[in-house]
Amino acid sequence: MSVMVVRKKVTRKWEKLPGRNTFCCDGRVMMARQKGIFYLTLFLILGTCTLFFAFECRYLAVQLSPAIPVFAAMLFLFSMATLLRTSFSDPGVIPRALPDEAAFIEMEIEATNGAVPQGQRPPPRIKNFQINNQIVKLKYCYTCKIFRPPRASHCSICDNCVERFDHHCPWVGNCVGKRNYRYFYLFILSLSLLTIYVFAFNIVYVALKSLKIGFLETLKETPGTVLEVLICFFTLWSVVGLTGFHTFLVALNQTTNEDVSQLSFSPHQIFSFSQKPILILLAREPVSRAWKIEVSRNLV
């Protein structure tokens, strides 16, 4: 007597995402394929902080206060945690339409627009949608075969539509969107504080050593400190400036993509949370559409 065994296999959405991403840890870690600059970010932060903890912190803890390395360690760990969370998180990828869904949308568009004569340009694919008693135009994505939600945009690097798309950041090796923007903002904020902290106490270290052996002799004996000062000096302006820019965007409840595009009409103004921009950073993190949604099938 033969027994038929039915085995149920669950295929997660991330296993079928056709975008240019890499996954590991059962889809919980999601990054862009281009990760070279991300590794440079790790190298600069780890290298600079390693030199600071190995040389300046030991001296300053004895001469000034043991709290100096403790506070530096807290800033360093928080910066690394928010960097990795930004880099490894799903930014809010919207799964593409399935073949049946895409065919239905195409039929719906053709029924609405009618047949386009040969040689004429087809009209733009836009769907009007009412939110809070206001009409919002949803744009059609020819790659993902979906009408994008308000504030979503298609990333040409990762080849995905991302909810509340801000920008693609090569320094973190990922897109920045609805699900990881708060971690990105906390990362650049903490990195700004860490850079200022390391830069300031490097100057203090050089000043204290110069009182004993002279300025030129201090520079000769501490080439690592000179390297740290140069890295922090050139990094400081860009990181602090970026933090200020995103603080300005958070206050306006606007994204980088919307600011660069200079939209004459900002769809975000119609949402109820627009009066409380801080909710962008404090609101509960939405469920990942790229990982949680599952498609199951039976294998005999």
C-alpha positions as CSV (number, residue, x, y, z in Angstrom):
1,M,0.0,0.0,0.0
2,S,1.5,3.2,-1.1
3,V,1.3,6.3,1.0
4,M,1.3,9.8,-0.6
5,V,3.2,12.3,1.5
6,V,2.2,15.9,1.1
7,R,4.9,18.3,2.1
8,K,4.1,22.0,2.5
9,K,6.8,24.4,1.4
10,V,6.7,28.0,2.4
11,T,8.4,30.5,0.1
12,R,9.0,33.9,1.5
13,K,8.7,37.0,-0.6
14,W,12.4,37.9,-0.3
15,E,13.3,34.7,-2.1
16,K,11.5,35.9,-5.1
17,L,12.3,39.6,-5.1
18,P,13.8,40.4,-8.5
19,G,15.5,43.6,-7.3
20,R,19.3,44.0,-6.9
21,N,19.6,43.1,-3.3
22,T,21.5,40.5,-1.2
23,F,19.9,38.6,1.7
24,C,21.1,36.5,4.5
25,C,19.8,35.2,7.9
26,D,16.6,33.9,6.4
27,G,15.9,37.3,4.7
28,R,16.3,39.3,7.9
29,V,19.4,41.0,6.6
30,M,18.8,42.9,3.4
31,M,21.4,45.1,1.6
32,A,22.2,46.5,-1.8
33,R,24.6,44.5,-4.0
34,Q,27.0,47.5,-4.1
35,K,28.6,47.4,-0.6
36,G,32.1,48.8,-1.3
37,I,31.5,52.2,0.2
38,F,29.7,50.6,3.2
39,Y,32.9,48.7,4.0
40,L,34.8,52.0,3.8
41,T,32.4,53.5,6.3
42,L,33.1,50.7,8.7
43,F,36.8,51.0,8.2
44,L,36.9,54.7,8.9
45,I,34.8,54.4,12.0
46,L,36.4,51.3,13.4
47,G,40.0,52.5,12.5
48,T,39.6,56.0,14.0
49,C,38.0,54.8,17.2
50,T,40.5,52.0,17.6
51,L,43.4,54.5,17.5
52,F,41.5,56.8,19.9
53,F,40.8,54.1,22.5
54,A,44.4,52.6,22.2
55,F,46.3,55.9,22.6
56,E,44.5,59.1,23.6
57,C,41.9,57.5,25.9
58,R,44.4,55.8,28.1
59,Y,46.3,59.1,28.6
60,L,43.3,61.3,29.1
61,A,41.6,58.9,31.5
62,V,44.7,59.3,33.8
63,Q,45.3,63.0,33.3
64,L,41.7,64.2,33.2
65,S,38.9,61.8,33.9
66,P,38.1,58.1,33.5
67,A,34.6,59.1,32.2
68,I,36.2,60.2,28.9
69,P,36.7,56.7,27.4
70,V,33.3,55.5,28.9
71,F,31.3,58.2,27.1
72,A,33.3,57.6,23.9
73,A,32.5,53.9,24.1
74,M,28.8,54.6,24.5
75,L,28.8,56.9,21.5
76,F,30.8,54.4,19.5
77,L,28.5,51.5,20.3
78,F,25.3,53.5,19.6
79,S,26.7,54.7,16.2
80,M,27.7,51.2,15.2
81,A,24.3,49.7,16.3
82,T,22.3,52.3,14.3
83,L,24.6,52.0,11.3
84,L,24.1,48.2,11.1
85,R,20.4,48.5,11.7
86,T,20.1,51.0,8.8
87,S,22.3,48.8,6.5
88,F,20.7,45.5,7.3
89,S,17.0,46.5,7.4
90,D,14.4,46.4,4.7
91,P,13.9,50.1,3.9
92,G,10.2,49.4,2.9
93,V,10.4,47.5,-0.4
94,I,7.0,47.1,-2.0
95,P,6.8,43.6,-3.7
96,R,6.1,43.7,-7.4
97,A,2.8,42.6,-8.8
98,L,2.4,38.9,-9.5
99,P,1.8,37.9,-13.2
100,D,-2.0,37.6,-12.7
101,E,-2.1,41.0,-10.8
102,A,0.0,42.7,-13.5
103,A,-2.3,41.3,-16.3
104,F,-5.4,42.6,-14.4
105,I,-3.9,46.0,-13.9
106,E,-3.0,46.2,-17.6
107,M,-6.6,45.3,-18.6
108,E,-7.9,47.9,-16.2
109,I,-5.6,50.6,-17.7
110,E,-6.6,49.7,-21.2
111,A,-10.3,49.8,-20.3
112,T,-9.8,53.2,-18.8
113,N,-7.6,54.8,-21.5
114,G,-9.1,52.9,-24.5
115,A,-7.1,51.8,-27.5
116,V,-4.2,54.0,-28.4
117,P,-3.8,54.5,-32.2
118,Q,-0.5,53.3,-33.6
119,G,2.2,55.9,-33.7
120,Q,0.6,58.0,-30.9
121,R,2.1,58.3,-27.4
122,P,0.0,56.5,-24.7
123,P,-1.3,58.8,-21.9
124,P,0.5,58.7,-18.6
125,R,-0.6,55.9,-16.3
126,I,-2.1,57.7,-13.3
127,K,-4.8,56.6,-10.9
128,N,-6.7,59.1,-8.8
129,F,-7.1,58.0,-5.2
130,Q,-8.9,59.8,-2.4
131,I,-7.2,60.2,1.0
132,N,-8.6,62.5,3.7
133,N,-11.1,64.0,1.2
134,Q,-8.3,65.0,-1.1
135,I,-7.5,63.5,-4.5
136,V,-4.0,62.0,-4.8
137,K,-2.5,60.9,-8.1
138,L,-0.8,57.5,-7.9
139,K,1.9,56.9,-10.5
140,Y,2.3,53.6,-12.2
141,C,5.7,51.9,-12.1
142,Y,6.5,50.1,-15.3
143,T,9.1,47.9,-13.7
144,C,7.1,46.7,-10.6
145,K,3.8,46.8,-12.5
146,I,2.0,48.6,-9.6
147,F,0.6,51.9,-8.8
148,R,2.9,53.3,-6.2
149,P,1.6,54.6,-2.9
150,P,2.0,58.4,-2.1
151,R,5.7,59.3,-1.3
152,A,7.0,56.0,-2.7
153,S,9.6,56.0,-5.5
154,H,11.6,53.5,-7.5
155,C,15.3,53.2,-6.7
156,S,17.3,52.7,-9.8
157,I,20.2,51.2,-7.9
158,C,18.3,48.5,-6.0
159,D,15.6,48.3,-8.7
160,N,12.8,48.3,-6.1
161,C,9.9,50.6,-5.2
162,V,10.4,51.8,-1.7
163,E,7.7,53.3,0.7
164,R,8.4,56.9,1.7
165,F,11.6,56.7,-0.3
166,D,14.2,59.2,1.0
167,H,17.4,58.3,-1.0
168,H,19.8,55.5,-1.7
169,C,22.9,55.9,0.6
170,P,26.0,54.1,-0.6
171,W,27.7,54.9,2.8
172,V,25.3,52.6,4.5
173,G,24.9,50.2,1.6
174,N,21.1,50.4,1.4
175,C,18.1,52.5,0.5
176,V,16.7,54.8,3.2
177,G,13.0,54.6,3.4
178,K,10.0,54.2,5.7
179,R,11.3,51.3,7.8
180,N,14.9,52.4,8.4
181,Y,14.8,56.2,8.2
182,R,14.8,56.6,12.0
183,Y,17.9,54.5,12.4
184,F,19.6,56.4,9.6
185,Y,18.8,59.7,11.3
186,L,20.0,58.4,14.7
187,F,23.2,57.1,13.0
188,I,24.2,60.4,11.4
189,L,23.3,62.3,14.7
190,S,25.4,60.0,16.9
191,L,28.2,59.9,14.3
192,S,28.3,63.7,14.4
193,L,28.6,63.7,18.2
194,L,31.2,61.0,18.1
195,T,33.3,62.9,15.5
196,I,33.1,66.1,17.4
197,Y,34.0,64.2,20.6
198,V,37.0,62.4,19.2
199,F,38.2,65.6,17.4
200,A,38.0,67.8,20.5
201,F,39.8,65.3,22.8
202,N,42.5,64.7,20.2
203,I,43.2,68.5,20.3
204,V,43.2,68.3,24.1
205,Y,45.6,65.4,24.0
206,V,48.0,67.3,21.7
207,A,47.8,70.4,23.9
208,L,48.6,68.5,27.1
209,K,51.5,66.6,25.5
210,S,52.8,69.8,24.0
211,L,53.1,71.4,27.4
212,K,55.6,68.7,28.4
213,I,57.6,67.9,25.3
214,G,56.7,70.6,22.8
215,F,54.3,70.8,19.9
216,L,56.6,69.5,17.1
217,E,57.9,66.7,19.2
218,T,54.3,65.7,20.1
219,L,53.4,65.5,16.4
220,K,56.5,63.3,15.7
221,E,55.6,60.9,18.6
222,T,51.9,60.6,17.8
223,P,51.3,60.1,14.0
224,G,48.1,58.2,14.8
225,T,46.7,61.3,16.5
226,V,47.5,63.4,13.5
227,L,45.7,60.9,11.3
228,E,42.7,60.9,13.5
229,V,42.5,64.7,13.5
230,L,42.7,64.8,9.7
231,I,40.0,62.2,9.3
232,C,37.7,63.9,11.9
233,F,38.3,67.4,10.4
234,F,37.3,66.4,6.9
235,T,34.4,64.2,8.0
236,L,33.0,66.7,10.5
237,W,31.7,69.2,8.0
238,S,29.9,66.7,5.8
239,V,28.4,64.6,8.7
240,V,27.3,67.6,10.7
241,G,25.9,69.3,7.6
242,L,24.0,66.1,6.7
243,T,22.5,65.9,10.2
244,G,21.4,69.5,10.0
245,F,19.8,69.0,6.6
246,H,17.8,65.9,7.8
247,T,16.8,67.7,10.9
248,F,15.4,70.4,8.7
249,L,13.6,67.7,6.6
250,V,12.1,66.0,9.7
251,A,10.8,69.4,10.9
252,L,9.1,69.9,7.5
253,N,8.0,66.2,7.3
254,Q,9.7,66.0,3.9
255,T,12.0,63.5,2.3
256,T,15.3,64.1,0.4
257,N,13.6,62.8,-2.8
258,E,10.8,65.3,-2.4
259,D,13.2,68.2,-1.6
260,V,15.5,67.4,-4.6
261,S,12.5,67.0,-6.9
262,Q,11.1,70.4,-5.7
263,L,7.5,69.1,-6.0
264,S,5.0,71.9,-6.4
265,F,2.5,69.7,-4.6
266,S,3.7,67.6,-1.7
267,P,1.4,64.6,-1.1
268,H,2.6,64.3,2.5
269,Q,0.7,67.4,3.4
270,I,-2.6,65.6,3.3
271,F,-1.8,63.0,6.0
272,S,-2.8,63.5,9.6
273,F,0.7,62.9,11.0
274,S,2.1,65.8,9.0
275,Q,1.4,68.1,12.0
276,K,3.7,66.0,14.2
277,P,6.9,65.3,12.2
278,I,8.6,63.7,15.3
279,L,6.3,60.7,14.7
280,I,8.5,59.8,11.8
281,L,11.2,58.9,14.3
282,L,9.0,57.6,17.1
283,A,6.1,55.8,15.3
284,R,6.0,52.0,15.5
285,E,8.0,50.3,12.8
286,P,5.7,48.9,10.1
287,V,5.8,45.2,9.1
288,S,8.3,44.3,6.3
289,R,6.4,43.5,3.1
290,A,9.5,42.0,1.7
291,W,9.9,39.3,4.4
292,K,6.7,38.7,6.3
293,I,4.4,38.0,3.4
294,E,4.5,34.4,2.4
295,V,3.4,32.3,-0.6
296,S,2.8,28.6,0.2
297,R,2.4,25.7,-2.1
298,N,1.9,22.0,-1.7
299,L,4.4,19.6,-3.1
300,V,3.4,15.9,-3.6
